[in-house]
Amino acid sequence: MNLTSSNAPVTLLEFGDFECPYCRRAYPIIKELQRIEGDRLKFVFRNFPLSQIHQHALHAAYAVQAADKQGKFWEMHDMLFENQYALEDQNLINYAQSLNLDIQQFIQDMKSEEIIKKIKEDFLSGARSGVNGTPTFFINGIRFDKPYELSYLQEAVESVV
């Protein structure tokens, strides 16, 4: 899912996992980078649930996509990272309720073939791009291999603008 202007000169793509502690550490850094760069930066998030090691990651990915169907992708995205230690299915439903989502639709969408397929597509896209851990970032299609500290990310973004 994309955030901000599609006309932004720089696209930051993250392959992430909502249960990954490293993604949780990157979350406020990306928020700050978005604040600093404003309309010059488009942020795209792709689900890359490492379900072999994070037992709640896959359902969290389903939840964010189900929220997206009701126009609340980014609100759910933020809620999941801000509540990373509470990702049981009932927690996901509680978050959907707090976002005023249609709960029956949310639950139905979480189990839908459309969303299951979307998560698989995100994951396969990452795997084809060489992603083998999270978070993995790309800036305008080029893998960002430096530490995901604000100064390095900001330098990389500004070198493109």
C-alpha positions as CSV (number, residue, x, y, z in Angstrom):
1,M,0.0,0.0,0.0
2,N,1.2,3.5,-0.8
3,L,1.3,6.5,1.4
4,T,1.6,10.1,0.1
5,S,1.7,11.5,-3.4
6,S,2.2,9.1,-6.3
7,N,4.1,12.0,-8.0
8,A,6.8,12.0,-5.4
9,P,10.3,11.8,-6.9
10,V,11.4,9.2,-4.4
11,T,9.7,5.9,-3.5
12,L,10.7,4.1,-0.3
13,L,9.5,0.5,-0.4
14,E,9.6,-1.6,2.7
15,F,9.1,-5.4,2.9
16,G,8.0,-5.9,6.5
17,D,6.6,-8.2,9.0
18,F,4.3,-6.8,11.8
19,E,5.8,-9.2,14.4
20,C,9.4,-8.5,13.5
21,P,11.2,-6.5,16.3
22,Y,13.5,-4.9,13.7
23,C,10.5,-3.7,11.7
24,R,9.1,-2.3,14.9
25,R,12.4,-0.4,15.5
26,A,12.3,0.9,11.9
27,Y,8.7,2.1,12.2
28,P,9.3,5.4,14.1
29,I,12.3,6.1,11.9
30,I,10.2,5.8,8.7
31,K,7.5,8.0,10.3
32,E,10.1,10.7,11.0
33,L,11.6,10.4,7.5
34,Q,8.1,10.9,6.1
35,R,7.6,14.0,8.3
36,I,10.9,15.4,7.1
37,E,10.6,14.6,3.4
38,G,6.9,15.3,3.0
39,D,5.6,15.2,-0.6
40,R,9.0,14.3,-1.9
41,L,8.7,10.8,-0.5
42,K,6.2,8.1,-1.3
43,F,6.2,5.2,1.2
44,V,5.1,1.8,0.1
45,F,4.7,-1.2,2.4
46,R,4.6,-4.8,1.2
47,N,3.8,-7.7,3.5
48,F,6.6,-10.2,4.0
49,P,5.4,-12.2,7.0
50,L,8.1,-14.5,8.3
51,S,5.5,-17.0,9.6
52,Q,8.1,-19.7,10.3
53,I,9.4,-17.6,13.2
54,H,6.6,-15.1,13.9
55,Q,3.4,-17.0,14.6
56,H,1.1,-14.0,14.4
57,A,2.7,-12.3,11.4
58,L,0.5,-13.9,8.7
59,H,-2.8,-13.0,10.4
60,A,-1.5,-9.5,11.1
61,A,-0.8,-9.2,7.3
62,Y,-4.3,-10.4,6.6
63,A,-5.7,-7.8,9.1
64,V,-3.9,-4.9,7.4
65,Q,-5.2,-5.9,4.0
66,A,-8.7,-6.5,5.4
67,A,-8.6,-3.0,6.9
68,D,-7.4,-1.7,3.5
69,K,-10.6,-2.9,2.0
70,Q,-12.4,-0.4,4.3
71,G,-9.9,2.4,3.6
72,K,-7.9,2.0,6.8
73,F,-4.7,0.4,5.7
74,W,-2.3,2.9,7.3
75,E,-4.3,3.2,10.5
76,M,-4.2,-0.5,11.0
77,H,-0.5,-0.6,9.9
78,D,0.3,1.9,12.6
79,M,-1.8,0.2,15.2
80,L,-0.1,-3.2,14.6
81,F,3.4,-1.8,15.0
82,E,2.4,0.2,18.0
83,N,0.8,-2.9,19.6
84,Q,3.3,-5.5,18.3
85,Y,3.1,-7.6,21.4
86,A,-0.6,-8.1,21.1
87,L,-1.3,-9.7,17.7
88,E,-3.7,-12.6,18.6
89,D,-6.8,-12.8,16.4
90,Q,-8.9,-11.2,19.1
91,N,-6.5,-8.3,19.3
92,L,-6.8,-7.8,15.6
93,I,-10.6,-7.7,15.8
94,N,-10.3,-5.3,18.7
95,Y,-8.1,-3.0,16.6
96,A,-10.6,-3.2,13.8
97,Q,-13.4,-2.2,16.2
98,S,-11.3,0.8,17.4
99,L,-11.0,1.9,13.8
100,N,-14.8,1.6,13.4
101,L,-14.5,-1.0,10.7
102,D,-17.4,-3.3,9.8
103,I,-16.3,-6.3,11.9
104,Q,-18.2,-9.0,10.1
105,Q,-16.8,-7.7,6.8
106,F,-13.3,-7.4,8.3
107,I,-13.4,-11.1,9.6
108,Q,-14.7,-12.3,6.2
109,D,-12.1,-10.3,4.3
110,M,-9.2,-11.7,6.5
111,K,-10.1,-15.2,5.3
112,S,-10.8,-14.2,1.7
113,E,-8.9,-15.7,-1.2
114,E,-8.3,-12.2,-2.5
115,I,-6.4,-11.2,0.6
116,I,-4.6,-14.5,0.9
117,K,-3.5,-14.1,-2.7
118,K,-2.3,-10.5,-2.1
119,I,-0.1,-11.5,0.8
120,K,1.4,-14.4,-1.3
121,E,2.0,-11.9,-4.1
122,D,3.8,-9.5,-1.8
123,F,5.9,-12.2,-0.3
124,L,6.9,-13.7,-3.7
125,S,7.7,-10.2,-5.1
126,G,10.0,-9.7,-2.2
127,A,11.6,-13.2,-2.6
128,R,12.2,-12.5,-6.3
129,S,13.8,-9.2,-5.3
130,G,16.2,-10.9,-3.0
131,V,14.4,-10.2,0.3
132,N,15.3,-12.7,2.9
133,G,14.7,-10.8,6.1
134,T,12.8,-7.9,7.4
135,P,12.8,-5.0,7.2
136,T,14.2,-4.7,3.7
137,F,14.1,-1.4,2.0
138,F,14.3,-0.3,-1.6
139,I,14.7,3.3,-2.7
140,N,13.5,3.9,-6.3
141,G,13.9,0.2,-7.0
142,I,17.4,-0.1,-5.6
143,R,18.0,-2.1,-2.5
144,F,19.1,0.0,0.5
145,D,21.8,-2.0,2.3
146,K,23.0,0.5,4.8
147,P,21.7,0.5,8.4
148,Y,18.1,1.8,8.5
149,E,19.0,4.8,10.7
150,L,17.4,8.1,9.9
151,S,20.6,9.8,8.8
152,Y,21.4,7.1,6.3
153,L,17.9,6.9,4.9
154,Q,17.6,10.7,4.7
155,E,20.9,10.9,2.9
156,A,19.8,8.2,0.4
157,V,16.5,9.9,-0.2
158,E,18.0,13.4,-0.7
159,S,20.7,12.0,-3.0
160,V,17.8,11.0,-5.4
161,V,15.9,14.3,-5.2
